[in-house]
Amino acid sequence: MHSFNRSIDVIAADTHRKVCDEENRKCDRLEDERERAWSVAR
């Protein structure tokens, strides 16, 4: 039972990390867009 719980924790942590990576990628893309817009505006 204990090892079962631990594997769930590992899966949850792995999923969480994947979600964070996705969010970071989205944020990076937004930053790129903003910088591009700024350079066009200048």
N, C-alpha and C positions, 0 to 999 in steps of 0.2 A: 504493500500500500504506500509506503513512504517513497519508494523509488518511482512509483507511478506519479505521485505529486511532484516530485522533482522534475520528471520529464515534462510535465505540463508547464512548470515554471520555465524550463528551457525553451519550450515552444513559444510560450507567451513572450519571453524576452526576445527571441528571434523575430517574431512577428512585429513586435514593437520597434525593433531596430530597422526592419524593412520599411515600416511606415514612416519612421523618422527620416530615413534616406530619401524616400519619395518626397516628403515635405521639404527637405533641404534642397532637393533638385528643383522643385517648384519655385522655392524662394530664390535660388540662383538664377533661374530663368527670368523671374520678375526683375531682379537686379539688373540683368543684362538688358532687358527691354527698357528699363528706366534710364540706364546709361546711354543707350542708343538714342532714346528720345531727347535726352539732354544734349548730346553731341549734335543732333540734327537741329535743335532749337538754337544752338549757339552760332 
